[in-house]
């Protein structure tokens, strides 16, 4: 890389280039959102740079960011760690021999591991207890009966999305304004979230941040949902929206160019997913009723099973049929749902390309349990929740697994 360069601006340009590479090879761009200057738009960046050169440029950005982006604190480390994660993405997509464990650690700063069988068995026991089932041979049928009683799919799911979830999102926005934003001593524009039904996606729900402080949340109606769990997804996706509106505010008010682009497969994702999964806790929304107990027990079991299946497929070399059988038996799901899970975590897609999403499964559970939730619980215990929210939303460089612990060092 010749001459002087602004590491924040160069980071944005290189994100766009990595996005072209990932989209060409996997069908998915690493760029999740963009709301910056037209000249830095990902669509305007080079599409032909060789992987080796792109990797070198990203590492140069990381070195320069640590040297030059010293204010505010954590900015340099945040940008550097994001660039290093994207360099690992380039290694992966460029055909270098990189193990799955190395990818997960290199992208997210999280150790790829599987839960012991005893943990999964304990989670199954919690499901059985919630359903009041004492005979394990009857557990699967009891789960099916419970989920069928609240199942919504296809055209009915589309109606629920448009007629029930959209108004619910507005209510969640109001709760954020009252219970979180009022603690911050600062305001932000929130132009809301629009809900859409889509098909042929690897995921169940997704937040597409549009810029201008607004989002589109999409639900995949190829999948079936349980009415009881749909609300959890709405809270989760609204949590992503809120994180992004504060990110956009920081970019527009302070000129932090690197914040105008939102990349995937970095330490940011760990905190983003962890925060989204902890929104109910932030808002003080208590889950009541026996159905909620069952839904939560099933969610925890299936999180562990999904992580284990990802490890089995990508590290231990299990076949798809072996992993499918494990997911169905351990996770108490039917074949259709097991196939949807495998589509997200398998090393390759059905058309033989690298599966972009395969490492991402580690962000949700560990983002919540190892980063966000314990920090939030400490803030509650010490009556410092307002400071927690100010650190989370007013310091945009706190939002990475690489910077989180230092950002919240005052709480320890």
C-alpha positions in Angstrom: 0.0 0.0 0.0 1.7 3.2 -1.2 1.5 6.6 0.5 -0.5 7.9 3.4 -4.1 6.8 3.9 -6.9 7.2 6.3 -7.4 3.8 8.0 -11.1 4.4 8.6 -11.8 5.2 5.0 -9.6 2.5 3.6 -11.3 0.0 5.9 -14.7 0.9 4.3 -13.2 0.5 0.8 -11.7 -2.9 1.6 -15.0 -4.1 3.2 -16.6 -3.4 -0.1 -13.9 -5.4 -1.9 -14.2 -8.3 0.5 -18.0 -8.1 -0.1 -17.5 -8.6 -3.8 -15.2 -11.6 -3.2 -17.6 -13.3 -0.7 -20.6 -12.7 -2.9 -18.9 -14.1 -6.0 -17.7 -17.2 -4.1 -20.6 -17.9 -1.7 -23.5 -15.8 -2.9 -23.5 -13.7 0.2 -21.8 -10.4 0.7 -19.8 -9.8 3.9 -21.3 -6.3 3.9 -24.5 -6.3 6.0 -25.3 -2.6 5.8 -23.9 0.7 4.5 -25.0 4.3 5.0 -21.8 6.3 4.2 -20.6 8.5 1.4 -21.5 7.6 -2.2 -17.8 7.4 -3.2 -17.1 4.7 -0.6 -20.2 2.7 -1.4 -19.4 -1.0 -1.7 -20.8 -1.2 -5.2 -18.1 1.3 -6.3 -15.1 -0.6 -5.0 -12.8 -2.8 -6.9 -14.0 -6.3 -7.8 -10.8 -7.8 -9.2 -8.2 -7.5 -6.5 -6.4 -10.7 -5.8 -6.9 -12.3 -2.4 -3.3 -12.1 -1.4 -3.1 -8.4 -2.1 -6.5 -7.8 -0.3 -5.2 -9.7 2.7 -2.1 -7.5 2.9 -4.1 -4.3 2.6 -6.4 -5.4 5.5 -3.4 -6.2 7.7 -1.8 -2.8 6.8 -5.1 -1.1 7.9 -5.0 -3.0 11.2 -1.5 -1.9 11.9 -2.2 1.8 11.0 -5.4 1.9 12.9 -3.6 0.8 16.1 -1.0 3.5 15.5 -3.1 6.4 14.4 -6.7 6.0 15.7 -5.9 6.7 19.4 -9.0 8.9 20.1 -11.4 8.0 21.4 -10.0 5.1 23.3 -10.8 1.7 21.8 -11.3 3.1 18.3 -7.9 1.9 17.0 -8.3 -1.6 18.5 -11.9 -1.9 17.2 -11.0 -1.0 13.6 -7.8 -3.2 13.7 -9.7 -6.2 15.0 -12.4 -5.8 12.4 -9.8 -5.6 9.6 -8.0 -8.7 11.0 -11.2 -10.6 11.0 -11.9 -9.7 7.4 -8.3 -10.8 6.5 -9.2 -14.2 7.9 -12.4 -14.2 5.7 -10.1 -13.6 2.7 -7.8 -16.4 3.7 -10.8 -18.7 4.0 -12.4 -17.7 0.7 -9.1 -17.6 -1.2 -8.7 -21.3 -0.8 -6.1 -21.4 1.9 -6.2 -24.3 4.3 -7.8 -22.9 7.4 -9.5 -25.1 10.0 -13.0 -24.4 11.2 -11.7 -23.7 14.8 -9.3 -21.1 13.4 -12.1 -19.4 11.4 -14.4 -19.1 14.4 -11.6 -17.8 16.6 -10.3 -15.5 13.8 -13.7 -14.1 13.0 -15.2 -13.8 16.4 -12.6 -14.3 19.1 -14.7 -17.3 20.3 -13.5 -20.9 20.8 -15.3 -23.4 18.6 -16.3 -26.2 20.8 -19.2 -28.6 21.5 -21.2 -29.1 24.5 -20.7 -32.4 26.4 -23.4 -35.0 26.0 -24.3 -34.6 29.7 -25.1 -30.9 29.1 -27.4 -31.8 26.2 -29.0 -34.5 28.3 -29.6 -32.0 31.1 -31.3 -29.6 28.7 -33.5 -32.4 27.4 -34.5 -33.1 31.0 -35.5 -29.5 31.4 -37.8 -29.8 28.4 -39.3 -33.0 29.8 -39.9 -31.3 33.1 -41.5 -28.3 31.5 -43.8 -30.6 29.5 -44.4 -32.8 32.6 -43.2 -35.9 30.7 -41.6 -38.7 32.7 -41.2 -41.2 29.9 -38.4 -40.2 27.5 -39.9 -42.3 24.7 -42.9 -39.9 24.7 -40.9 -36.7 24.8 -40.7 -36.2 21.0 -44.4 -36.7 20.6 -45.1 -34.2 23.4 -42.9 -31.6 21.8 -44.6 -32.1 18.4 -48.0 -31.8 20.0 -47.0 -28.6 21.8 -45.5 -27.0 18.8 -48.3 -28.0 16.5 -50.7 -26.3 18.9 -49.0 -23.0 18.2 -47.6 -23.6 14.7 -48.0 -20.9 12.1 -46.6 -21.1 8.5 -47.2 -20.1 4.9 -49.9 -17.6 4.1 -51.0 -17.5 7.8 -47.5 -16.7 8.9 -47.5 -13.9 6.3 -50.6 -12.4 7.8 -49.2 -12.7 11.3 -46.1 -10.8 10.2 -48.0 -8.0 8.6 -50.9 -7.7 11.1 -49.4 -8.7 14.5 -45.6 -8.4 14.4 -45.6 -4.9 12.7 -47.6 -3.3 15.5 -45.6 -5.3 18.1 -42.4 -3.8 16.8 -43.8 -0.3 17.3 -44.5 -1.2 20.9 -40.9 -2.4 21.4 -39.7 0.8 20.0 -41.7 2.7 22.6 -40.3 0.5 25.4 -36.7 1.3 24.2 -37.5 5.0 24.2 -38.9 4.9 27.7 -36.6 2.4 29.4 -33.3 2.7 27.6 -33.0 6.0 25.7 -34.2 8.0 28.6 -31.1 6.8 30.5 -28.6 8.1 28.0 -28.8 11.8 28.2 -28.8 11.8 24.4 -31.4 11.3 21.7 -31.4 9.4 18.4 -33.8 9.3 15.4 -35.6 6.0 15.1 -37.6 5.8 11.9 -38.8 2.3 12.7 -38.9 -1.2 11.3 -40.9 -2.5 8.4 -41.8 -6.2 8.3 -41.7 -8.4 5.2 -42.3 -12.0 4.4 -39.7 -13.7 2.2 -38.8 -17.2 0.9 -35.7 -19.2 0.0 -33.4 -18.0 2.8 -30.9 -19.9 5.0 -32.2 -18.1 8.1 -35.5 -17.7 9.9 -35.5 -13.9 10.4 -33.1 -11.1 9.5 -32.7 -7.4 10.1 -31.6 -5.4 7.0 -30.6 -2.0 8.2 -31.3 0.5 5.5 -29.7 3.7 6.8 -31.6 6.8 7.5 -32.4 5.2 10.9 -34.7 2.6 9.5 -34.7 -1.2 9.0 -36.5 -3.9 7.1 -37.0 -7.1 9.1 -37.7 -10.2 7.0 -39.2 -13.5 8.0 -38.6 -16.6 6.0 -42.1 -18.1 5.5 -40.6 -21.3 4.1 -40.1 -22.2 7.7 -42.8 -22.8 10.3 -42.8 -20.8 13.5 -44.4 -21.3 16.9 -46.6 -18.3 17.9 -45.0 -18.3 21.3 -41.4 -18.0 19.9 -42.2 -15.4 17.3 -42.2 -12.6 19.8 -38.6 -13.6 20.8 -37.6 -13.1 17.2 -39.2 -9.6 17.1 -37.3 -8.5 20.2 -34.1 -9.9 18.8 -34.4 -8.2 15.4 -35.4 -4.9 17.0 -32.3 -5.1 19.1 -30.2 -5.2 15.9 -32.1 -2.1 14.6 -31.4 -0.1 17.8 -27.7 -0.9 17.7 -27.5 0.3 14.2 -29.4 3.6 14.7 -26.9 4.5 17.4 -24.0 3.4 15.1 -25.3 5.6 12.3 -25.7 8.5 14.8 -22.0 8.1 15.8 -20.9 8.2 12.2 -23.0 11.2 11.2 -22.2 13.3 14.4 -18.6 12.4 14.9 -17.4 11.5 11.4 -16.2 8.0 12.2 -16.2 6.7 8.6 -15.4 3.1 9.6 -18.8 2.9 11.3 -20.7 3.7 8.1 -20.3 0.1 7.0 -21.5 -3.0 8.9 -19.5 -6.2 8.1 -20.3 -9.7 9.0 -17.8 -12.3 10.4 -16.1 -10.0 12.8 -16.1 -9.5 16.6 -18.9 -7.0 16.1 -21.3 -9.9 15.3 -20.7 -11.5 18.7 -21.8 -8.5 20.6 -24.6 -7.6 18.1 -26.2 -11.1 18.5 -25.6 -11.1 22.2 -27.2 -7.8 22.6 -30.2 -8.8 20.4 -30.7 -11.9 22.5 -30.6 -9.9 25.8 -33.2 -7.2 24.7 -35.9 -8.6 26.9 -33.6 -8.3 29.9 -32.8 -4.7 29.0 -36.5 -3.8 28.7 -37.6 -5.6 31.9 -40.0 -7.8 29.9 -40.9 -10.8 32.0 -41.9 -14.0 30.3 -44.9 -15.5 32.1 -47.0 -18.6 31.6 -46.3 -22.3 31.2 -45.9 -22.0 27.4 -43.0 -19.6 27.8 -41.2 -22.0 30.1 -41.5 -24.7 27.4 -40.4 -22.4 24.6 -37.3 -21.2 26.6 -36.3 -24.8 27.5 -36.6 -25.9 23.8 -34.6 -22.8 22.6 -31.7 -23.5 25.0 -31.6 -27.2 24.0 -31.7 -26.5 20.3 -29.0 -23.8 20.6 -26.7 -26.4 22.1 -27.6 -29.1 19.6 -27.1 -26.7 16.7 -23.6 -25.7 17.9 -22.8 -29.4 18.4 -24.0 -30.3 15.0 -21.9 -27.5 13.4 -18.8 -28.8 15.2 -19.6 -32.4 14.1 -20.0 -31.4 10.5 -17.1 -28.9 10.2 -14.5 -30.4 12.6 -15.3 -34.0 13.2 -16.3 -34.9 9.7 -19.7 -36.2 10.3 -21.9 -36.8 7.2 -25.0 -34.8 6.6 -27.2 -37.8 7.3 -25.4 -38.5 10.6 -25.7 -34.9 11.6 -29.4 -34.8 10.6 -30.1 -37.8 12.8 -28.3 -36.2 15.7 -30.3 -32.9 15.3 -33.6 -34.8 15.1 -33.0 -37.0 18.1 -31.1 -34.7 20.4 -33.0 -31.5 19.4 -36.4 -33.0 19.3 -37.2 -31.7 15.8 -38.7 -33.2 12.7 -36.7 -33.8 9.5 -37.9 -30.6 7.8 -36.6 -28.4 10.7 -33.4 -30.4 11.0 -32.7 -29.8 7.3 -33.3 -26.0 7.8 -30.7 -26.1 10.7 -28.2 -28.1 8.5 -28.6 -25.6 5.7 -27.2 -22.9 8.0 -24.3 -24.8 9.5 -23.1 -27.2 6.8 -19.6 -26.6 5.3 -21.1 -26.3 1.8 -24.4 -25.2 0.3 -26.6 -27.5 -1.8 -25.0 -26.2 -5.0 -21.5 -27.0 -3.7 -20.2 -23.6 -2.8 -18.6 -22.6 0.5 -21.4 -22.0 3.0 -20.9 -18.4 4.2 -23.0 -18.9 7.3 -21.3 -22.1 8.6 -19.1 -20.4 11.3 -21.8 -17.9 12.4 -23.7 -20.2 14.7 -21.2 -19.4 17.5 -22.1 -15.8 17.8 -25.6 -16.1 19.4 -25.1 -18.3 22.4 -21.6 -17.1 23.3 -22.3 -13.5 22.6 -25.1 -13.6 25.2 -23.7 -15.9 27.8 -20.0 -14.9 27.8 -20.2 -11.2 27.0 -23.5 -9.3 27.2 -25.6 -11.1 29.8 -23.0 -11.4 32.6 -22.0 -7.7 32.1 -25.7 -6.7 32.2 -26.3 -8.7 35.4 -23.4 -7.1 37.1 -24.8 -3.6 36.1 -28.1 -4.6 37.6 -26.5 -5.9 40.8 -24.6 -2.7 41.3 -27.4 -0.4 40.2 -25.4 1.0 37.2 -27.7 0.1 34.3 -27.7 3.7 33.0 -23.9 3.6 32.7 -24.2 0.2 31.0 -26.5 1.6 28.4 -24.4 4.7 27.9 -21.3 2.5 27.3 -23.2 0.2 25.0 -24.9 2.8 22.8 -22.9 6.0 23.1 -19.5 4.3 22.7 -19.7 2.6 19.3 -16.3 1.0 19.8 -17.5 -1.0 22.8 -19.4 -3.3 20.4 -16.9 -6.0 19.6 -15.6 -9.1 21.3 -12.2 -7.6 20.9 -13.0 -4.4 22.9 -16.0 -5.4 25.1 -14.1 -6.3 28.3 -12.0 -3.2 28.2 -15.0 -1.0 27.5 -16.8 -2.3 30.6 -13.7 -2.6 32.8 -15.3 0.1 35.1 -17.9 -2.5 36.0 -15.6 -5.2 37.2 
